[in-house]
């Protein structure tokens, strides 16, 4: 695999899938940022940069992705 450029955003929902996706991505060399809707995703993203987006600011998601250096995204 070539050099990875930018961070991978994991848009996290509930359950164990977001953490599993983030851990797998990190093991493959991705720098991961977890995005949650404040109060909607399960806790437990220890060791990951995490950004909680208030429900009223969900329209800012793209802006926050760019500000955090994410160039790729996955929803889990």
N, C-alpha and C positions, 0 to 999 in steps of 0.2 A: 504494500500500500504506500502511496506517496505521502508526502508531508501534509498533515492536516492543518488547514488555515482557518482561523476563527474558532469560536466556541460552538458547542451543540446545545441548543435549548431543549429541555424536556418540559413540555407543558403537562403538568401533573394533575391527574384526577384522583379519585379515591382508590383505595386498595393497595396491593403490593406491587402491581405492574410498574408504576413510575420508578420506584426505587430499583427494581430489577433491571429495567431498561438503562437507568443512569449508571448502575454498577457495571453492567456489561459494556456500555459505551466507554466508560473510564478504563476498563481493562483492555480495550482495543486502542487506547491512546487518545481518546477524545477528551478535551477539557469541557466539562459539563456545567451548565447553569440550570437549576430547577426553577421553573415559574409555576406559581400556584395562584389560584383565586383565593384571596384571604378568607380563611374559615371553611374552605371547601375541600381541600386535599388533606390526607392524613399526614401527621407529623412523621419525623423519622428520617429526614434527609441530612443526617449528621455527616459532616465532611464535604458537603457540596455547597457551593455558593447558591443561595436561595433568595428569590425575589417574590414577595407576596404582592399580588396586584389587587387592590380593593375593587369590589364588584362595580362600583361607580366609575372606575378608571379603566375598565376593560378595553376601551377604545384606544388607550395608550400602549397597548401590548407591542405593536410594531416598533414604536419609538423606544420602548424599554429594551427590546431585543437588540436594536442597533446600538443603543447606549452601552449595553453590557458586552458588546463585541461578538454577538452570536451571528453566525452566517448560515447555520443550518438549524432545523427544528424538527422535533418529533412529538406527537401527542400520545400520551400513555395514561 
